[in-house]
């Protein structure tokens, strides 16, 4: 399993993210690609996010959701 640090994920330009209600939410698809893992067990919500100049509604999860979902695998 690839180690994770939230600060590095926030700085990574390849991962789409949005700050909502003082918490960072990461695009679930981007995270699965970045980690090269199945994140189907990770809890998520749908949030609007700018992707390639267009606003899309995508599955998003917090850093804690990712850690919790990875442990269950």
N, C-alpha and C positions, 0 to 999 in steps of 0.2 A: 504494500500500500504506500502510495506517495504521501510524504508528510505535508501537512497544511499549516500555513500561517495566514491568518486573516489579513494582516497588514500587507503582505505580498500580493494576495488576491485582489485587494482594493487597488493596488498600484498597477496590476497587470492589465494592459490595454486590450489583450485578446479576449478577456472575459467581460461580457456586458453585465452591468450592475446598475442598481438604482438605490438611492437612499430614500427610505420611506419611514416616517415617524421615528426618526433618529437611529434607525437600524439599516444596515446594508443588506440588500437582497441581490443574489446572484442568479443569472440565467442558468437554469438547470441543465439545459443542453450543452452550454459552454463548459460547465463544470464537469459533466460526464466526458466530454471530449478532452478537456485538460487533464483529467485524472486517468483517462482510459479505463474507466470502471462503469459498471452498471449501477446507476443511482435510482433505480425504479422504486426502492423502498424509502427514499427520502420524501418527507412531507413537503408540500409546496402550496403556494397560492398563485393566483394569476394577477399580474401587475402590468401596467403599461410601461414600455421601455423603448427608447430610441435605438433602432437597429438599422444601420446603413442609411441614415437620414429619414427613416420613416418610423412612425410610432406603431408598435405592435403590442398585443397583449400576449405575454409569454408566461410559462411556468417559472416561478422564482422561489428561492429558498434562502434561508439565513445560513450563516457559517455554522451555527449550532445544529441546525437541521441536517446539514451535510455530515457533520461528525456523528450525530446520532444514527443516521441512516447507514453510514459506512460500518458502524460497529455491529449492526444487525446482520450484515452480510456474512 
